[in-house]
Amino acid sequence: MSQEHQTDFKKAQLPDPVFYPPFNITRASHTLLSVRDLEESVRFYTGVIGLLVTEQSDAAAYLRGAEEACHHSLVLRTCAAGEEPQCDAIGFRVLTDGELDKAYEWATERTIHAQWVDRPFQSRTLRLIDPAGTPLEFCAHMPVVDRQMGHKEVSLAFAKRLDHFQVLDPNVDRSTPFYVDLGFRISDAIVIGGELEACFFWRKGSVSDLVLMEGAGPRLHHTAYLVRKPDDILRACDMIGELGFSALMTEEGPGRHGMDGAYYIYFRDPDGHRVELFDGHYQTIDTELEPKQYPPNVAAPPWGLPTLESWFEEGSVFTDTEQNPPRNPRFAPTMESYIAEKSGKN
């Protein structure tokens, strides 16, 4: 059923876009994850996802997609003793180093927690906390490395570049104005009764650099990498088996997203961190484009079985964050409810 035929659909009141934000964020940049077994995690991200190792030590590994020219888009570090795997932060790039000073001034004027942190292979890095407690990192520069587009030695690489993060946020309506004030524009939103259940924010001119989805958190739901074609997704599925990761299997997909038509799959890595491979979004950069709002049944995948409950309920906890329940219950049916319904009919 098209959006136009949803006669009882109540849209959300979205904030107006901010075309001249206080500092210039350009794109999603990097994810920082802790893992139990660094070698096993590197084997997964290189062999299944197709990332390249730029730098590795006994304590950390820095990886990137084949088309990325900057040092890393994923940092894996070994868990400290007694520590569970978690996400230390999600990172964004700003245009120049001077934008970091603007960001620090903006945050301190609003009593938003802000601090300078040292990160290897990054220029000055500023850490901020969003309204839900999600830790955000901003940097302007990384060392430049060679892109590996079409090189024979990486001909089997699937992930081309980092595209976006998705975060479980206990109150998407509360967090949305924060990101709009920073210049993030909204491409799409999933809405129930006039309230936001999921919101897609972008800076680089595609559908999303960040997605907020209602859920207990804040927690990292997934990191998403772009591939060139659907065949790369199927090849990644084959590699799950070939490399002995079949116990992880796929959590969701292969499938096709309902709103933008992208072909996708979601995996869980050896520590349960979720990663998506997908084959592209539509362009959003023109100023006259208005955000699209959808009820859940229109946003749902157009074919395939329902999603596992874990996809809605689970995510990587952010380091040193307080967890809060969602404002609203889950908005979509699950595979478990589908099986229970079918079993009851037999």
C-alpha positions as CSV (number, residue, x, y, z in Angstrom):
1,M,0.0,0.0,0.0
2,S,1.5,3.3,-1.0
3,Q,2.0,6.2,1.4
4,E,-0.7,8.2,-0.5
5,H,-3.3,5.5,0.4
6,Q,-2.5,5.5,4.1
7,T,-5.6,7.7,4.9
8,D,-5.2,7.2,8.7
9,F,-1.4,7.9,8.7
10,K,-0.4,10.7,11.0
11,K,2.9,12.3,10.2
12,A,5.5,13.5,12.7
13,Q,6.3,17.2,13.1
14,L,10.0,17.3,11.9
15,P,12.3,20.2,12.6
16,D,13.4,22.4,9.7
17,P,16.8,21.7,8.2
18,V,19.8,23.7,9.3
19,F,21.7,24.6,6.1
20,Y,24.5,26.5,8.0
21,P,25.3,24.5,11.1
22,P,27.7,25.6,13.9
23,F,30.4,23.3,12.5
24,N,30.8,21.3,9.3
25,I,30.3,17.5,9.6
26,T,31.0,15.8,6.3
27,R,30.3,12.1,6.7
28,A,30.3,9.0,8.8
29,S,34.0,8.1,9.5
30,H,34.8,5.2,11.8
31,T,33.6,2.7,14.4
32,L,35.6,1.7,17.5
33,L,34.8,-1.8,18.8
34,S,36.4,-4.0,21.5
35,V,36.7,-7.7,20.8
36,R,37.8,-10.8,22.7
37,D,40.0,-12.4,20.1
38,L,41.6,-9.9,17.8
39,E,43.0,-12.4,15.3
40,E,39.6,-14.1,14.9
41,S,37.8,-10.7,14.5
42,V,40.3,-9.6,11.8
43,R,39.8,-12.9,10.0
44,F,36.1,-12.3,10.0
45,Y,36.2,-8.7,8.8
46,T,38.8,-9.4,6.1
47,G,37.5,-12.8,5.0
48,V,33.8,-12.2,5.1
49,I,33.2,-8.5,5.0
50,G,36.2,-7.9,2.8
51,L,38.0,-5.1,4.7
52,L,41.7,-4.4,4.3
53,V,44.1,-4.2,7.3
54,T,46.0,-0.9,7.2
55,E,47.8,-1.4,10.6
56,Q,47.8,-4.1,13.2
57,S,49.5,-4.7,16.6
58,D,48.9,-7.2,19.4
59,A,46.4,-4.8,20.9
60,A,44.5,-3.2,18.0
61,A,43.8,-3.5,14.3
62,Y,42.9,-0.7,11.9
63,L,40.8,-1.6,8.8
64,R,39.3,0.1,5.8
65,G,37.2,-0.6,2.7
66,A,38.9,-1.1,-0.7
67,E,37.8,2.3,-2.0
68,E,38.7,4.2,1.1
69,A,41.7,6.5,0.9
70,C,41.9,7.3,4.6
71,H,43.7,5.1,7.2
72,H,40.7,3.4,8.8
73,S,37.0,3.1,9.1
74,L,37.0,0.4,11.7
75,V,39.2,0.0,14.8
76,L,39.2,-3.3,16.7
77,R,40.9,-3.3,20.1
78,T,41.4,-6.3,22.5
79,C,39.1,-6.2,25.5
80,A,40.6,-5.4,28.8
81,A,40.6,-8.1,31.5
82,G,37.0,-8.7,32.6
83,E,35.6,-6.4,30.0
84,E,32.7,-7.5,27.7
85,P,32.9,-6.6,23.9
86,Q,31.4,-3.1,23.4
87,C,31.5,0.0,21.2
88,D,33.7,2.8,22.4
89,A,32.3,5.4,20.0
90,I,31.1,6.1,16.5
91,G,33.1,8.7,14.6
92,F,32.4,11.5,12.1
93,R,34.6,13.6,9.9
94,V,34.6,17.4,9.9
95,L,35.9,19.4,7.0
96,T,38.9,21.1,8.6
97,D,40.7,21.1,11.9
98,G,39.2,24.5,12.7
99,E,35.7,23.0,12.7
100,L,36.7,21.1,15.9
101,D,37.3,24.3,17.8
102,K,33.9,25.5,16.7
103,A,32.4,22.2,17.8
104,Y,34.1,22.4,21.2
105,E,32.8,26.0,21.7
106,W,29.3,25.0,20.6
107,A,29.2,22.1,23.0
108,T,30.6,24.0,26.0
109,E,28.1,26.8,25.5
110,R,25.3,24.3,25.8
111,T,26.9,22.3,28.7
112,I,27.2,19.3,26.5
113,H,29.9,16.9,27.6
114,A,33.0,17.5,25.4
115,Q,36.6,16.4,25.7
116,W,39.7,16.0,23.6
117,V,40.9,12.4,23.2
118,D,44.0,10.9,21.7
119,R,43.5,8.4,18.9
120,P,46.3,6.8,16.9
121,F,46.3,7.7,13.2
122,Q,43.8,10.6,13.7
123,S,44.3,14.3,14.0
124,R,42.9,16.1,17.0
125,T,39.8,14.2,18.1
126,L,36.8,15.7,20.0
127,R,34.4,13.5,21.9
128,L,30.8,14.6,22.5
129,I,27.8,12.8,24.0
130,D,24.4,13.0,22.4
131,P,21.1,13.4,24.3
132,A,20.7,9.6,24.6
133,G,24.3,9.1,25.9
134,T,25.8,7.9,22.6
135,P,29.6,8.8,22.4
136,L,30.5,10.6,19.2
137,E,34.0,11.3,17.9
138,F,34.9,14.0,15.5
139,C,38.2,14.4,13.6
140,A,39.4,16.2,10.5
141,H,42.3,14.2,9.2
142,M,43.8,10.7,8.9
143,P,46.9,9.5,7.1
144,V,46.2,8.9,3.4
145,V,46.6,5.4,2.0
146,D,46.2,3.9,-1.5
147,R,42.7,3.1,-2.7
148,Q,42.5,-0.5,-3.9
149,M,39.9,-0.2,-6.6
150,G,40.2,-3.0,-9.1
151,H,43.6,-4.3,-7.8
152,K,44.0,-8.0,-8.4
153,E,45.2,-8.7,-4.8
154,V,41.8,-7.4,-3.5
155,S,39.6,-8.6,-6.3
156,L,37.5,-10.6,-3.7
157,A,37.0,-7.6,-1.4
158,F,33.3,-6.9,-0.9
159,A,33.1,-3.8,1.3
160,K,34.0,-0.7,-0.6
161,R,33.5,2.0,2.0
162,L,31.8,2.8,5.3
163,D,28.3,4.2,4.7
164,H,26.4,4.7,7.9
165,F,25.8,3.7,11.5
166,Q,22.5,2.7,13.1
167,V,21.9,3.3,16.8
168,L,19.2,2.0,19.2
169,D,17.9,5.1,20.9
170,P,15.3,5.1,23.7
171,N,13.7,8.3,22.5
172,V,14.2,9.2,18.8
173,D,11.9,12.2,19.0
174,R,14.2,13.7,21.8
175,S,17.4,13.1,19.9
176,T,16.3,14.2,16.5
177,P,16.6,18.0,17.1
178,F,20.2,17.6,18.3
179,Y,21.3,16.1,15.0
180,V,19.3,18.5,12.9
181,D,21.0,21.4,14.7
182,L,24.3,19.9,13.7
183,G,23.3,20.1,10.0
184,F,22.2,16.5,9.6
185,R,19.2,16.4,7.2
186,I,16.4,13.8,7.3
187,S,15.9,11.7,4.3
188,D,13.3,9.2,5.6
189,A,11.4,8.5,8.8
190,I,9.3,5.6,10.1
191,V,6.4,7.0,12.1
192,I,3.6,5.6,14.3
193,G,0.8,8.0,15.5
194,G,2.9,11.1,14.8
195,E,5.9,9.8,16.7
196,L,9.3,8.9,15.3
197,E,10.2,5.2,15.5
198,A,13.2,5.5,13.2
199,C,14.9,8.5,11.6
200,F,17.5,8.5,8.8
201,F,20.0,11.4,8.9
202,W,22.6,12.3,6.2
203,R,25.5,14.6,5.6
204,K,27.3,13.2,2.5
205,G,24.3,13.3,0.1
206,S,23.0,9.8,0.3
207,V,20.1,8.4,2.4
208,S,22.0,8.1,5.7
209,D,25.2,8.6,7.7
210,L,23.3,7.9,10.9
211,V,20.0,6.1,11.6
212,L,18.3,6.2,15.0
213,M,15.8,3.4,15.7
214,E,13.6,3.3,18.9
215,G,15.0,0.7,21.3
216,A,16.6,0.1,24.6
217,G,19.9,1.9,24.7
218,P,21.9,3.7,23.6
219,R,23.5,0.8,21.8
220,L,25.2,0.4,18.4
221,H,22.8,-1.5,16.2
222,H,25.1,-1.9,13.2
223,T,27.8,-0.5,11.0
224,A,27.0,-0.6,7.3
225,Y,29.4,-1.0,4.4
226,L,28.6,-0.4,0.7
227,V,29.3,-3.1,-1.9
228,R,29.1,-2.6,-5.7
229,K,26.7,-5.3,-6.6
230,P,24.3,-7.9,-5.1
231,D,26.8,-10.7,-6.1
232,D,29.2,-9.4,-3.4
233,I,26.6,-10.0,-0.8
234,L,26.1,-13.6,-1.9
235,R,29.9,-14.1,-2.0
236,A,30.1,-12.9,1.6
237,C,27.5,-15.5,2.5
238,D,29.6,-18.2,0.9
239,M,32.7,-17.0,2.8
240,I,30.8,-17.4,6.1
241,G,30.8,-21.1,5.4
242,E,34.2,-21.4,3.7
243,L,36.0,-19.7,6.7
244,G,34.2,-21.8,9.3
245,F,31.9,-19.0,10.7
246,S,28.7,-20.9,9.9
247,A,27.7,-20.8,13.6
248,L,27.2,-17.0,13.1
249,M,25.2,-17.4,9.9
250,T,23.1,-14.4,8.8
251,E,20.8,-12.6,11.1
252,E,18.6,-10.9,8.5
253,G,18.6,-11.2,4.7
254,P,19.5,-11.4,2.0
255,G,16.6,-9.0,1.4
256,R,15.6,-5.7,-0.1
257,H,14.9,-2.6,1.9
258,G,11.4,-1.3,1.5
259,M,12.1,2.4,1.4
260,D,15.1,2.7,-0.9
261,G,15.2,-0.7,-2.6
262,A,18.7,-1.5,-1.6
263,Y,19.7,-5.2,-1.5
264,Y,21.2,-6.1,1.9
265,I,22.3,-8.6,4.5
266,Y,23.2,-8.4,8.2
267,F,25.8,-10.5,9.9
268,R,27.0,-10.8,13.5
269,D,30.7,-10.9,14.1
270,P,32.4,-13.4,16.5
271,D,31.6,-11.0,19.4
272,G,28.0,-10.2,18.4
273,H,28.7,-6.8,16.8
274,R,26.3,-6.4,13.9
275,V,27.5,-5.4,10.4
276,E,25.5,-4.7,7.2
277,L,26.5,-5.1,3.6
278,F,24.2,-3.3,1.1
279,D,24.4,-2.2,-2.5
280,G,23.6,1.5,-2.4
281,H,21.2,4.4,-1.7
282,Y,19.5,7.1,-3.8
283,Q,20.8,10.7,-3.9
284,T,19.4,13.2,-1.4
285,I,21.6,16.4,-1.6
286,D,19.2,18.8,-3.3
287,T,17.8,21.4,-0.9
288,E,14.2,21.3,-2.2
289,L,13.8,17.6,-1.3
290,E,11.5,17.0,1.7
291,P,11.9,14.1,4.1
292,K,9.6,11.1,3.4
293,Q,7.6,9.6,6.2
294,Y,6.3,6.0,6.2
295,P,4.2,3.8,8.5
296,P,6.0,0.5,9.4
297,N,4.1,-1.7,6.9
298,V,5.3,0.5,4.0
299,A,8.9,0.7,5.2
300,A,9.1,-3.1,5.7
301,P,11.0,-5.3,3.2
302,P,8.7,-6.1,0.2
303,W,9.5,-9.8,0.3
304,G,11.0,-12.5,2.5
305,L,10.3,-13.8,6.0
306,P,9.9,-11.5,9.1
307,T,13.0,-10.3,11.0
308,L,14.4,-12.2,14.0
309,E,13.5,-10.6,17.4
310,S,17.3,-10.2,18.1
311,W,17.5,-7.7,15.2
312,F,15.2,-5.3,17.1
313,E,16.3,-6.0,20.6
314,E,20.0,-6.5,20.6
315,G,23.0,-4.2,20.0
316,S,26.5,-3.4,21.1
317,V,26.5,-1.5,24.4
318,F,28.5,1.8,24.3
319,T,31.3,2.1,26.8
320,D,30.3,3.7,30.1
321,T,26.7,4.5,29.1
322,E,23.6,4.2,31.1
323,Q,21.0,2.0,29.5
324,N,17.4,3.1,29.3
325,P,14.2,1.4,28.1
326,P,12.5,2.5,24.9
327,R,9.7,5.0,25.0
328,N,7.5,2.9,22.8
329,P,7.3,-0.9,22.2
330,R,8.7,-2.6,19.1
331,F,6.8,-1.6,16.0
332,A,7.2,-4.7,13.7
333,P,6.4,-8.4,13.8
334,T,9.2,-10.9,14.3
335,M,10.1,-14.3,12.9
336,E,9.3,-15.7,16.3
337,S,5.8,-14.4,16.3
338,Y,5.3,-15.5,12.7
339,I,6.4,-19.1,13.6
340,A,4.2,-19.1,16.7
341,E,1.2,-17.9,14.6
342,K,1.8,-20.6,11.9
343,S,2.3,-23.3,14.5
344,G,-1.0,-22.4,16.2
345,K,-2.8,-22.9,12.9
346,N,-1.5,-26.5,12.4
